[in-house]
Amino acid sequence: METPPRKLVSLKRSGEFRRVRESGVSLAGKWLVLGVWRQQGEALPAGVPEDVRFGLITSRKVGGAVVRNRVRRRLRHIQRAHRPEVQGSVWCVTVARFRASQATFAELEAEWCKLAKRAGVLPA
């Protein structure tokens, strides 16, 4: 299965992130916070596809530019790897907590999957 262009599957606008924060649910772990918004019965702006979309937030508290980009690359890879398993039409925002740079890739992936299952995004 061909993966869709990154532009279509990522949240970019601040309004999209705000919608997830205000209308969705938020689950916190040791290294990550996962915000999830389900597109049920709510009208989307024109031109926005009804599909699974992901967003990332890594503040400067995570570390310098090199460290933040390493965390972002890891999280993008995790999201891309689990995208086919995601159930329904959802928007997910992953927020890296300040200690996310201390976690290994396997620990980040395990926590993201655990939070996604608790949110009902991945099958249990």
Secondary structure, 3 states (H helix, E strand, C coil): CCCCCHHHHECCCHHHHHHHHHHCEEEECCCEEEEEEECCCCCCCCCCCCCCEEEEEECCCCCCHHHHHHHHHHHHHHHHHHHHHCCCCEEEEEEECCCHHHCCHHHHHHHHHHHHHHHCCCCC
